[in-house]
Each structure stands twice: as C-alpha cells, then as structure tokens.
Amino acid sequence: MTIDLSGSTVLVTGGARGIGLELTRELVARKARVIAVGRSFERLQAVQAEFPANVAIRAVDLSSAADVDRLVAELSDEAPEINILINNAGVQHEMDLFALDPAKAASLARGEIATNLDSLVVLTLGLLPAIARHDRGAIINVSSGLAVAPKAASPVYCATKAAVRSFTKALRYQCERAAPQIRVSEAIMSLVDTDMTKGRGSGKISPGQAASEVLSVLDRYRPEVWVGKARLLRLINRISPALAERVMR
C-alpha cells in the first residue's frame, strides 16, 4: 500500500531539528502538510518561515505529561485530518551510574523515559481514533539499533528504545486485526550525525539519508526499516546475538 502524501497531514515529533527537520522538509517536498512538534519555539518558527504554506507548529515539552495531554486534546479537536504520525523525538544521556549523583541520574532517567517512551505511547493512543477514520494511515516509530543490543553508556535510552520496539509490534498486531488501513512501521536507526550524537562514534549517516529511509515505508510498506548500518546489525544479530551484543556494547 502506497500512501498519497499530497493528500496527507503528518505529525512529526522533533520536527524542527536533526532527522525530524529533514523529515519535515522531505514531506513538504512531497506535497504533504506537516505539523511539526518540538521544544524550541524559535527553531519551529524558523521551519515555519521556510514553509509557511505547508507547516504548522506546536511548541511542546514532550517530557511533560501535562504538555503531551494538552497537545493530544488540542489536536483531537483542531486537526482531525492527521492520518500519519511519525514519533521521531528522542533524547539520550550517557550516564556512569557509579559516578553520577543518584538524584541527578534519576532526573535524567525520568526525562528520557518521558520523552522517548511515555510521550510516544500517549500521542499514539490519543491520535489513533483520528488516524483510523481515514482510508489510509500510518504510524512510524523511530527506535534504534540499541533496542536490539544495548551499549553500556546509555542504559535508560536503550531500555526506552527496546520498549518502543515491543510497543510498535503489539500496536501493529492490533491494527492488523481492527484497523488494517493503518500501517505500523518501526524505523531502526543507526548512528546519525545530529546534535545528540556530537562527539560520539564515527561513520555516521546524514539526517537527510536517515529521513529518506524512514519515509520509504510510505512508498512500499514494511513493518521494519533498518536504517543505514543498522542493516549490518540485523545480519549479525541473526547469525550471533552474542556477537551483536559485544559489538554494540
């Protein structure tokens, strides 16, 4: 099933920077209307100024349950035309759990869980009835190769992405039964050159490449798209999960 983006309204979280910004740009280039959600009103304004006719903006702190609840309520009333949801926003903290102050570690962990998992689940559940009313819809959740095999430095981030992976699969099973017009996909991300990964790792792919691969599931449906070098991780994990864990650790 191909979804006609020229007649679609797409909500993109983290839509004003990194991968999300490139998703917004490519969606607009393909004639979609985009609702970009982000924390920085200034960044969102810059995106809207770039595409004044095609981009609406919502400044929301996705780590705040109250903000997310308010966004869901507003969109349910004001934007029933949304037929595609891309849960892209994420935050990652590297934490030495034995060196970091416990209260600081707990604060960082709660922020990661709220942004990476809680907001994704609440947005999905809140917008699911609206998406289901359309003839064709899609939900794309961005996870990570670290959902398959974690690294030591970011235990909470890895846990949230593993949870996103499980939630996406279970959501897909329910949509296949109750709303087959909604296609649910997971984008398993590799290392991308964004602000979040600055100073970490090498061999990063560009945000533009990552965005194009994510959106490829709207042209040819797949339950999973392994982005960039994550495809190699998929192969290694099939052959030897223990080796995949050593590589990613």
Secondary structure, 3 states (H helix, E strand, C coil): CCCCHHHCEEEEECCCCHHHHHHHHHHHHCCCEEEEEECCHHHHHHHHHHCCCCEEEEECCCCCHHHHHHHHHHHHHHCCCCCEEEECCCCCCCCCCCCCCHHHHHHHHHHHHHHHHHHHHHHHHHHHHHHHCCCCEEEEEEEEHHHCCCCCCCHHHHHHHHHHHHHHHHHHHHHHHHCCCEEEEEEEECCECCHHHCCCCCCCECHHHHHHHHHHHHHCCCCEEECCCHHHHHHHHHHCHHHHHHHHC
